[in-house]
């Protein structure tokens, strides 16, 4: 039995999700040619993940955004082997992707304590370098934060995502009757009675063309990559961004959202997904809901209504469709139940797949170790036959 409880809410003020840094490894120490002494290696620069760190804190603490490791010690008569320079560790939040100046990915930090070497210190002077020290590696890197949450809310502006998070958290985010209410990510935590916690990320609303970085485009979509599950939130009454744009029904909204995810990165469509149909307190909502469910069960019967470039290669398959009203609270408890159930089912599937893989590897290993002596025995008997 699933017990639902309260939800904690955290809003990120002055949210920063990317930072550019200059980093340099320490220079090596001088060698001692007459006695063959070697200088110490320069210190290295590491990026280390910390749970309680934010990119804003990093930027505030190090406004110059310049990090240089300590140089290696020179070789001298009292210490022919110079000591290594002290490493520099840069604290960053969990969920950081690190790229170089050319956009090449250096690595990712997905959990507390993860660390990546980003700039090596130079070698100390030795025979190989004619006892002259080498300079440390210097480079420009970019830290890009992609939120890590259990659930990511997906929806066009005014779908009611902020209202939904407000309802389940009893918090009061800025909500108004205009597009782009959410301009920066907000995180909520669902707290269940048995102390289970599920994090939910409410992200800036998508618009058509987001995959081309229109509106909040890539800022939104990159965060979605780092969620375990998607929760589509649509307005049963449909959506219209402005008087200059087309009105979209709830079904059209889902198709367009799916297309935006596909055009940005197809793998996003493979994530487990739920659908919350919001604003069920509106007149005729029940009739529209039944119509929407029929359309989702038989999508091919309605895709002729779309331009070809709007139709996704594959439509989303929702594990559950839950009618809700963030205004009245209708369906909210059921939604919390389904979110937890879906995450638990997905975790069980991942565990099962992992154990199957481990078992397969063990069998392959056993077969290999068994077949080797058998083949030697076969070779030996063959030789005896020849004799």
Secondary structure, 3 states (H helix, E strand, C coil): CCCCCCEEEEECCCCCCEEEEEEECCCCCCCEHHHCEECCCCCCEEEEEECCCCHHHHHHHCCCCEEECCCCCCCECCECECCCCCCEEEEEECCEEEEECCCCEEEEECCCCCEEEEECCCCCCCHHHCCCCCCCCEEEEEEEECCCEEEEEECECCCCHHHHHHHHHCCCCCCCCCCCCCCCCEEEEEECCCCCEEEEEECCCECCCHHHCCCCHHHHHHHHCCEEEEEEEEECCCECCCCCCCCECHHHHHHHHHHHHHHHCHHHHHCEEEEEEECCCCCCHHHHHHHHHHHHHCHHHCHHHCCHHHCCCCCCCCCCEEECCCCCCCCHHHHHHHHHHHHHHHHHHHHHHHHHHHHHHHHHHHHHHHHHHHHHHHHHHHHHHHC
